[in-house]
Amino acid sequence: MMGGSPVVEVVAGVIRDARGRVLLARRTEGRDLAGLWEFPGGKREPGETGEEALARELHEELGIEARVGEALIRVPQQYPHKHLVLDVRFIDSWQGRARGREGQALAWVPVDRLPLYDMPPADRPVVAALMQPSLYRVTDTPVDEVEWLASLQRSFASGLRRVQLRAPGLHGQRWSHLVECAADLARGAGAEVLVNGDVALARHLGIGLHLPAAQLALLADRPLPLPFAVAASCHGVIDLARAEAIGCDFAVVGHIRPTPSHEEGTPLGWDGFVALRERTSLPLYAIGGLTPHDLPAARTMGAQGVAGIRAFEAV
């Protein structure tokens, strides 16, 4: 039991065909969340490992023999009458012809079309884990603007694909010019930048927007149209509910551990992060005292990835 609700452990697989499409199954009538699409799998039985349970479920549901591979993400989710933990693994290989042996419809879906399918809340972060960057760098106020831009260029060259442009104390034309230069670098690298707090600048430059929690609380609608990304810093359930209500694409939650910039207050810790993770379907980055090396642990807590400032400068 957890929080008075029974804990249901579910395993699911990311199964790809030769064209790279991902297999989804539709929940049948008479089940919770009937009609929604999900990654195939089922409940883990007592005494089974996750790998054993997933291989068994895929055989029973789809008629295939699967070799279970690496973990993708483990998503805790609170539903009205149960607490679910969804453990998602890649399927390295499989044999047989996948078919809905329990009457469920199946669909082979290109990865970029996965967001178009209505899914249960626990499956939505899985789609983000497949599609979106796992690292989110946050910039600091530049000491040397040339080096600040060079650092971003190095990050993009090393494979970083998502950055929040933030520079406390820097405003006006000087900051706008730097953001414009950073946006140009990002476009050249196929990366994404989100400017902190400045809706007008984001609209003017055609880039994403990251909302501080105080700004998020004042909004009733999404401040940018699609496809421009909107994210938010969230510190509790109310923030997350607001972010989800206005259509944010993801949120950042923390601080997980003590940091020089957050010496005051009690760190959220991973237990606190999980308590928030299970109350929303948004992809969540964990922030605060973390480095890229914390990504595997963060994924076991349901995080899309990790975010940070200093430890991400070398990424």
N, C-alpha and C positions, 0 to 999 in steps of 0.2 A: 504494500500500500504506500501511496505518496500523497500527502495532503488530503487524506481521506478517500482517495480514488484508487481503484486497482491499477497496477502498472501492467501494460500490455507491451511486450517486446516483439517488434515486427522487423523482419529482414526483407530487403528488396534488392533487385539487381538492375544495373544499367547494361542492357543487352543491345549490341549493335549488329547490324547486318553488314554485308560487303560494301554497301554504299555509305556507311557511316550513320544511317538512320537509327533511331532509338525506339525500342519497343515499349508501348504503353498498353495497359489493359483497362477496360472500363468496368467499374464496380456494378454488379448486377442488382436488380430490384430485390428488395427485402433486406439489403445490407445497409449499415450506416453509410451515409454520403453516397447513396446510389446514384449512378449516372455520371459520377466524376471519374476522371482518368488518373491513373496512378502507375508507378513503376512496379512491375510484377514481383510478387513475393507473398509472404504470409507470416503467421505467428511462429515464433521460436518455441518449441516444446521443451519442458524440463529435461535437463541432461544433455541437450544438443548444444553444439557450438554454433556460432552464427553461420559458418561455412556449411556445416551439415544441414542446418535448417533451410538455408537458401537453396542448396542443391535439391533437397527433398521437395520443397515447395514448387520449384520451377518444373520438376518432373511431374508432379501431381497436377499443376495448373496448366502447363504448356506442352507437356510430353517431350521435353528436351533433357539431354544430359549435359549439365553445365559444369565448367571448371571455374570456381569462384576465385576472384583476384583480390586486388587491394581495396581497402576501404576508401570511400569517397567522403561521406559525412554521416554523422550520427545526430539525428534531430529529435530533441524532446519536445512534445507538444501536449498541452492540456486541452482535452475535449470536455464537453459538459459532464459526461459520466465515466470518463476514464482518463488515465495518464498514459500516453503512448510514447514509446521511444523507437524511432525508425532508424535502423542501421542499414545503410546503403553501401553496396559493394559493386565494383566493376566485375563483369563477367569476361574472363580472359578468352574463353572459347566455349563453343557449345555444338552439340550434334543433334540432329533430328529436325523436324519441321514444326515450328511453333504454331500452336493452334489453341483456341480457347476450350479446354476440356471441361470447364465448368459453366459453359454457356456465355462466357464473357466475350465482348467484342475486343479485337486487337487492332492496333494501328502502328505502322512503322512511320516515324515522324522525323524529318530533318531537325537537327539540333536547334537551328535558328527559329523554328516554328513551335517549339515546345511551349513557350509562354502563351500561345493562343489556346491551349487546352485547359479547360477548367479542372482544377486539381484540389484535393484536400489540402488543408493548411500545412501539414507536415511535408508534403511533396514539393511545395513551391520553393523552399530553400535548396532542394536538390537540383532543380533546374538552374538556379543561380550558380550553384557550385560547379555545374557543368559549363556554364556560359560566361561567367563574369570573372574578373581578376580576383585572385586570392590575397593580394597585397595592396594596401592603400596608403600611399605616402602622404604625409601632411608637411607642408613647408613651414619654415620659420622666417622671421624677419631677416632679410639679407644684411650681412655686414658689408659684403662686396657684391654688387648686383651682377657683375660679369661672372663671378664665380657661382653665384646663385643659379643663374641660367645654365652655366656649364655643368653644374651638379645635376640639374634636371635632365640635360642632354645625356649625361652618363647613365642616369637611371633608365631613361627610355632605351638607350643602346643595350643595356643589360637585360631588357625584357619587361620592365615595369610598365603597366598599362593603365594605371589609374592614380591620379594625384589630386589632392585638395590644395589649392593655392590659397595660402593664409599667411599674413604678415602683420601681426599686431603692431599698431603704431604707425603703419605706413598707409598713406591715403592719397587721394587726388590723382593728378596727372602722372606722377611718378609711378604710383602703384598700377594705374590703368595700363601704362606702357609696358611694365614688366609682365602683367597678366597677358597682354596681347602677344608679347614675344614668347611667353611660355606656351600659349595656345598654338602658335605657329609651329613650335618645336614638337608639340604633341601630335598635331595633324600629320606632320612629316613622318612621325614614327608609328602612326596608327594607334596612338594612345588617347586617353580621355583625361581632361582636366575639369575640375569643378572649382569655381571661385567661392570663397567663403563669404556668405551674407549679402553680396551685392547683386540684387536682382537686375537692376538696370544694366550693369556691366555684363552680366551673363547674357542678357538678351541682345545687347549690342554686339558682342563678339560671337554669339552663337555657340556658347559653351555651357557646361553644366553648372549647377548651383548646390552648395552645401549650406544648410541652414543651422545656425546655432540654436540650442534648445529654446532660448528666450524669444528668438524670432519665429521659430516654429509655432510657439504657443499663440501667436497673434494671427496666424493665417487660417482662413477658412477654405481655401482652394489651392490647388497646385499652382505655383508661381510661374512655371515654365511649361510650354507645350511639349509633347513628345515630338521627336525622340531625344530631346535634351534631358540629361539625367538630373534628378533632384534627390538629394540625400539630406539626412539630418543627424545631429548629435542628440542622443536620447539618454536620459538618466533614470527613467522609471517607466512604469506601465502607462501613465497618462501621456508621456511624450511619445511612446511607441504607438499608442492608439491614435494620437493626432497625426503622426507621420503616415500611418496606414490610411487614415481617413482622407488625407489630402492627396494621396497617390504617390508618396515617395517611393523611389526605386530601391533604396536600401537605407540602413541606419548604422550609426557607430555607437557602441555602448561601452562604458567604462567609468572610472578607471579600474582595471583589473588588479594591478599592483601599484605600490607607491612609486611616484615619479618626481623628479625635481620640480615640475610645473604643477603637481598636485600633492604637495606634502600635507596639506590640511585635509581633514575628513578621512573617513574609513574607506579603504579600497573595497570595491564591489566583490572582488574575488570571483573564482569560477562558479562557485555555488550561486552567487548572486546573478551572474550572467545567465546561468541555466534557468533560473527562476523567471527571468525576463524573456529568454529565448522561447520558452514554452507557451508564452502568452501572445505571440505574434507570428505571422507567416512571412514577415519581411526578412530578406537576407540581412544578416548582422555581422559587422566587423567588430572585433574586440580590440580595445585600445587601453594603453596605460601600462608601462613597464614591460612591454612585449617586443620581441624581435621576430624577423622572418623565421627563425628556428622554432618558434612556438606554434607555427601553423599546424603541424600534425595534431598537437594536443588541442588546439582551438577547434579543429574540425570534429574531434570527439565530443565537444561540448555544444555542437550545433552552429558554430560560427562559419560564416562565409569565408572569413579570413581574418587577418590581423592588420592593424593600422598603427602608425606611429610617426614620430618626427626624427629624432637623432639616429636611432638604429636603422633607419630606412634610407639614410642619405647615401650609403654605399651600395644600395641595391641597384 
